[in-house]
C-alpha cells in the first residue's frame, strides 16, 4: 500500500507541475494533460509494483536464511496476493474517501447536469479496480518469477485500458462494462496460475 | 485557481455569495430576528411570486419542509405571519423588489422607540404610545418579530435567477401531481448563540468569563461613538463654566432594516446629518464666531434607532459630570429629523406641548420659533408650526426632555405621519429621496454633480445655520451665511452611493483606507467605530477645522509640541488628495474641535440588564453564515444505494469464508494450511 501511495505522490507531482506550467484556460490542453497524467500514473504504479517485487525477492532470501528448515514461511504467491490487495485497498481508499466525505452532506451530484448515479457508479468502479489490482499482483509476480515478459506486458496494457476507459464517463456503460469484462478475464487467468482448474471449480461448487 | 474547493463539492453545491442574513437581537425582555438550526436548515425550493403559490407550501406540496424564494413585493406582515405559524417552512430567501414597492414598506414599528422617549403615563399620557399621532403608519413591525427559521436577502439578481432556473428545471409540479426527484433544495446557515433576552445572555456571558478558561461570549451590546464638535473650542477634559450657555444641534446617524448590515437610511438618517454637516460648515465660515455670546455644539448621535443609545448615554454623562457640559449649560436644542421629502417648501417645527405649559419655557420656545421663521426669509423654505396639541416625533430631544425642560424644536418634513414610506427598511435608498443623476457620468463627475435633492437640503442647512447664528447672539446680517450645495452633493454621494470616492479618500487618515470598501450602510453594529462614525468625524473635521502647518510627528503627538492647546483641539494627520499626474498624496495636519464620546447604553454601565429606562439592545454572536443550493435525491435512491452496499458486503464476506474453508479443493497445489495472509 505504501508503495502505491508513493507512486501516486510522484505521478501527481508531475501532473501538478505540468498543469501549473501551462495555460489554465486552454481546455483541450488541460484535457490532454489529464490523459497524459493518468497514463504516466499507470506506468509509474506498475514500475513501483516491479520495485516491490524486487524488494520481496530479496526479503524471501533473507527469510529462507533465517528459517530452521530452509523454506520460507510465506511463499511468493502469497506475497503476490498480498501486494495486489495492498495496492487495491490503497487505490480504493483514495478513490472513495473524498467522495464519501461529500456524500455526507445533504446534497447529491446533479445540479450542473451530471448524472445522479455518480456515487453508485464510482463505488462500482472502485470495487472493480480493487479486484483488478489483486489479480494483476498475482499475474505480475508470476510473470516476473518465471521470466514471462508478455504476462507483465498484458498487465500494463490492461491497466492502461481500464484507466483509459474512465475517460468515457459519464457514459458509464463505456467504462464499467469493459472493466468488469477485463476483471472476469483477469480473475480466470489468475485462478489458473494459482493452481486452480475447471475440475477444482466444479468440485467446489458441487460439494457446496 | 489552484486552491479551489474539492471538485466533487463543486459538482454538488452552488454557494450563494451575495446574501444578507437576518440576525437575532435581544432586549431586556424579548428576542427578535431569526434563528437556524446549528447545522443549517434544508428545504425543497419553492418560488412564491403571488399569494396563490403559498398554498402549495402551506398545504398541497408533497415534499415538506419547503425553503421559499419570496418575491420582494410579498414580503409583508400577512404572508410572514402565515409562514411563522406553520412547520412546513424551513427557511426563507427574499429577493429585493425592483422597483421599490409602491405602497411603501417599513418593517419598523408604528410607534418607534415607544416607552423610551419622554411621553409616559407620568408625562403627557395622552401622547404616550402614539395615542394621538401614529408616526409610522406603514410600519408592520416585522423587524421586531421572532422567527424560528432563517431568512436571507438575495442581493444579486443573477443569483436569484440561478435559483429560479434550478426550480424551473426540477421542482415545477407537472400535471397537478408532485414533481419528481431529484429536487432542487437550499440550505441556510445562521445559527445564533444568544437566546431569550439580554438578561439571560449577559448572565451567561458573566458565567463564562468567571469560570471558563476560554470564555465564549454569546452576545454583545450595541455600541459605538457619538461625534460632537463645538463652534468655539472648549476644554474637552475640563468642565465648561456654568454661566456659559450652549445651543445643541442634534441629528442621528444610524438606521436599521430587517437584514443585518443593510441600512441605507437615506431619508431616515443621511438626509438629516448631511444637512447638519452643511450647516456646521456654513457657520464656521462666519467672521465673528469667536465673539458670539453662546456656544453651539454640533452633536451626531449613534444608535438612536435602538431606543436612543447615544443620546441617553450623553444625558447620563452630563448628569454624572462625566461630560464637559452639564444640563444647565444647555440654552436650547434644535434637532433635524428626516428633512429630504418636503411637501412643496414646507418644513415643520415640532415642539413639546407639555413643557410649553410652563410660561418661561413657552417664552423661550416662542423666541426660538420666531428666530427660525425669520431665518427662512429669502430662501425656498417655509417654516410652519404643527398643531399645538401634537407631541414630539421620536427624536433624541425627548431624552434631554426627560432630564430637564429644555426649550427645543425638532425640524422635519412631515406634519404628522412620516413622509418616508420606507422608514428603516432596505428600500430607504437614494431613489427614495429623489437623487437622480444623468446617464453616462464617470464616478468623478457623479461626485461633483449637484442634484436637486442636494440643493433642497442646502436650503434647509442655510436656514438652520442662520437661525443658530442669531440664537447664539450674533448681531450681523445673516445673508452671508450660506450652505454650499456642492458640499452637500458630495456628502450625499459618499454616504449613499459610493464611499470610496476621491474626496473621502483625501480626508481620512492614511491607515484607514480599508474602511472605504463596501456599499454604504449605517447600522450601529457591535464593533466600533463603524465606517459611518469615522467618516462623519473626518468630514466634520474637514469642513469645520483648519489646516495647520505641523509635521507628521508634531501632528501625531501634539502634547510634545508647544502652542497646540491639546485639550481644546484634536489634531489629525490626513492623507490628502491625489495629484492628477502623480500617484502620491500630499498629507497635511487638520486641527478641529471634533471629539468622539462613547455611545454605550447606561444600562450596561450600571449593569442593569433588565432596565426599562435605558436601552438594553444586544446582538447575538454566531459562527458561520452562508447559503447554498444543490439537488436532493429521493429517499428510495438513498435506501437502494445503502442496501446494495450492505448486500455486496455480506456476499463478499460469505464468499471469502467459503473460499478460505475450501481452499484445498480450489487450489490443487498443496500448501500449508496457514492463515491466509491479509
Interface residues (C-beta under 8 A of the other chain):
Chain A: X20 X73 X74 X75 X78 X79 X81 X82 X85 X98 X99 X101 X102 X105 X106 X107 X108 X109 X110 X111 X112 X114 X116 X118 X119 X120 X123 X127 X194 X195 X196 X197 X200 X201 X203 X204 X207 X208
Chain B: X2 X6 X8 X9 X11 X12 X13 X14 X42 X166 X182 X184 X185 X187 X628 X629 X630 X631 X632 X633 X637 X641 X644 X645 X648 X658 X662 X665 X666 X667 X668 X669 X671 X674 X676 X677 X678
